[in-house]
Amino acid sequence: MKRLLSAVSLLALLLGALVLPQPASAATTLIYATFKGDAVADEELWIYQSTDGGTSWSTLTDTNFHGPTGVLRDPSILKRNGVYYVAYTVQSWTTSSTSVNVASSTDLTSWTTIASIPAGISGANYTWAPEFHVEGSSVKLITSVAATACSFCFRPYVYTARNTALTSWSGPAQMWGLGTNHIDTFVVKSGSTWHAFTKNETTKYIEHWTTTANLTEGWVNRGTLFASGYEGPSLVKLDNGSWRIYVDHYSAGDGIYTATSTDLNTWTSLGKVGCSGCRHGTAIAK
């Protein structure tokens, strides 16, 4: 019996020695949708790609897609049922706009406009920076709208897709509590809490707001992030469960910066992103 046990033990050791270590799983490839600046040639859709968790990027495609107005800014990208979508601002920041657009693509290069979504706000003058927010089967756009009565006094409003093709949308629902003078509002949900990251147009700080009620009610200010002079916050969840935020350092004109968090409340210091020419945009898993 002892000889048999020894033989079995020896065989197990030999088999164990033949089992090769498994390679660590590679980070999910990310894509970043952006525009490049205020010149006419830069107000178009660019797609970048990252394989290192989102700190360095290379050009995947310059789509040459400007949309029907000839202007595409602040693109927010979504992948759903094998199709990519971008929602975007349709005029420069010096030109009045009363709608935002949505376009779709199956290859990230050829894009087709599928919807124009009116602000639906009396006196709307600037309608900017739509950001996708998905909960289950519901797709929403959080859009910043300012009226002529208050020029750049933006408020965030929620528009909800009425069909799976994202060609039909509801009118606006205001995000109560998160009031006047907030722009570039990006929302993620973690557990039972919604987290909004938004730029205060007076202080020029990125603010963090939360609610446990629903997307349009009960928002409470939790404080500011980083230094002033950043805008266009967007977030992506990484493979390890942590979050990465991107912000556009518009006041210095030197591109995108990033920080990470494990809980959406405490963040690392900002670091510059290797994404030459990138501006306000969003990242998702490819």
Long-range contacts (C-beta under 8 A, 24 or more apart in sequence): 25-239, 26-51, 27-51, 27-52, 27-53, 27-238, 27-239, 28-238, 28-239, 28-285, 28-286, 29-285, 29-286, 30-54, 30-236, 30-283, 30-284, 30-285, 30-286, 31-60, 31-77, 31-108, 31-283, 31-284, 31-285, 31-286, 32-57, 32-77, 32-246, 32-275, 32-278, 32-281, 32-282, 32-283, 33-75, 33-76, 33-77, 33-86, 33-281, 33-282, 33-283, 34-75, 34-256, 34-275, 34-278, 34-279, 34-280, 34-281, 35-72, 35-73, 35-74, 35-75, 35-279, 35-280, 35-281, 36-277, 36-278, 36-279, 37-277, 37-279, 38-92, 38-93, 40-70, 40-71, 42-277, 43-70, 43-71, 43-72, 43-73, 43-92, 44-72, 45-72, 45-75, 45-86, 45-88, 45-111, 46-277, 46-278, 47-108, 47-109, 48-275, 48-278, 49-286, 50-283, 53-238, 53-239, 53-244, 54-236, 54-238, 54-244, 54-246, 54-258, 54-273, 54-283, 55-258, 55-271, 55-273, 55-274, 56-273, 56-274, 56-275, 57-273, 57-274, 57-275, 57-278, 60-108, 61-108, 61-109, 63-108, 63-109, 63-110, 63-111, 65-103, 65-111, 67-101, 67-103, 67-113, 68-101, 68-113, 69-101, 71-95, 73-128, 73-279, 73-280, 74-128, 74-129, 74-130, 74-184, 74-232, 74-280, 74-281, 75-281, 75-282, 76-129, 76-130, 76-131, 76-132, 76-141, 76-234, 76-281, 76-282, 77-132, 77-281, 77-282, 77-283, 77-284, 78-132, 78-134, 78-139, 78-284, 79-284, 79-285, 79-286, 80-134, 80-139, 80-166, 81-164, 82-106, 84-108, 85-114, 85-132, 85-166, 86-111, 87-130, 87-131, 87-132, 87-141, 88-130, 89-127, 89-128, 89-129, 89-130, 90-116, 93-126, 93-128, 96-125, 96-126, 97-125, 97-126, 97-127, 97-128, 98-124, 98-125, 98-127, 99-127, 100-127, 100-128, 100-130, 100-141, 100-143, 102-130, 102-141, 102-166, 102-167, 104-166, 114-165, 114-166, 114-167, 115-166, 115-167, 115-168, 115-169, 117-141, 117-143, 117-159, 117-169, 119-143, 119-145, 119-157, 119-172, 120-157, 120-171, 120-172, 121-145, 121-147, 121-157, 121-172, 122-147, 123-147, 123-148, 123-149, 125-151, 126-152, 126-154, 128-154, 128-183, 128-184, 129-183, 129-184, 129-185, 129-232, 129-280, 130-159, 131-184, 131-185, 131-186, 131-187, 131-234, 131-282, 132-282, 133-158, 133-187, 133-188, 133-215, 135-189, 135-215, 139-166, 140-215, 141-169, 142-175, 142-185, 142-186, 142-187, 143-172, 144-182, 144-183, 144-184, 144-185, 145-172, 150-180, 152-181, 152-201, 153-180, 153-181, 153-201, 154-180, 154-181, 154-182, 154-183, 154-201, 155-179, 155-180, 155-182, 156-182, 156-183, 156-185, 156-196, 156-198, 158-215, 158-216, 173-216, 174-216, 175-215, 175-216, 175-219, 176-216, 176-217, 176-218, 176-219, 177-209, 177-211, 177-217, 177-218, 177-219, 177-220, 178-209, 178-219, 182-207, 183-231, 184-231, 184-232, 184-233, 184-280, 186-233, 186-234, 186-235, 186-282, 187-215, 188-235, 188-237, 188-243, 188-264, 190-264, 195-264, 197-225, 197-233, 197-235, 197-245, 198-233, 199-230, 199-231, 199-232, 199-233, 200-224, 203-228, 204-228, 204-229, 204-230, 204-231, 204-251, 205-230, 206-230, 206-231, 206-233, 206-247, 208-264, 208-265, 222-265, 225-259, 225-267, 226-257, 226-259, 226-267, 226-270, 230-257, 230-270, 231-280, 232-279, 232-280, 232-281, 234-280, 234-281, 234-282, 234-283, 236-282, 236-283, 236-284, 236-285, 244-283, 246-273, 246-281, 246-282, 246-283, 248-279, 248-280, 250-279, 250-280, 255-279, 256-281
